[in-house]
Amino acid sequence: MTRLFTAVTTIAALSAMAAFAEGPTDEVATNPPKAPYQKVSDLVALPEFLPGIGELFVDPATLPAGPFVAYDHDGRLVSTIYMIPISQMNADTSFDDLLAPGGTVDHVDIYFNAGHPGVEEPHEHIVLWHVPAADEASVAN
């Protein structure tokens, strides 16, 4: 129940923040994004393109949570992703001032991940999509 409350609170905060967002910041508007962002596949043992996510970049100083920014095969910014460890998803933890460097958020997905290189601990992916749901297919394969 606590995780559900935290997730709902996070979505509400992100939705409110998205209302004030416009286009992507200059740092992430183009692929590859500007420093301090680095290609995740250069930092950890992950493929360059992850089906369902895209080509990921992150400022290493923000690990493990992010924000990560994801691009499709055409270099279009499609999402901003936070990877929040399950151990931090509790009533005693708040996540303030989360950024959406990709700009306006169309919709949000939250799903569990058991862990992977770079974020080995079980965590939630909080995906801020900057494209309509129909355009998610651009990162399907």
Steps between C-alpha positions, in 0.01 A plus 500: 500500500785736584657441157168571331465826695855599409444417133173697487666796674789484252263497202306795638818700552631415154168590339498836674859561396421404140239773480781755528741321266553598140753359258809303598792676667792591275710227666276218376325641193722306258659155497761473638413738782756747630727441801466390772278234336679182390382198305390233748641221281845660539464500880356152564452169317172583323420508128508835320127474428260340747171383347211677669729774633735621227855634507569616856717781634553613861708741704707247702483726806123433520523120513322283586177705477570720197342672313589287199400633158400261221506546123344299217685367192459838328663687789170645625472549876211278611519475878661592829538204735559478873613168649409510867620211720214318673684547831444875461130473415357543848311752710822641647647604166399786274625590157498876463563711193516211251586644162350427161790615280318358197231765531124454492381164632225331299447208740676301773565126537628333817620141503719266702848387392687227689834669432755528220857624452525851635197468729537150642255547786129429427343831401209678338534658157307827496477591133399854405401465136551810287321341205141372467437137595472404133859622445640266765531251216803699379703333776333157486788335311 
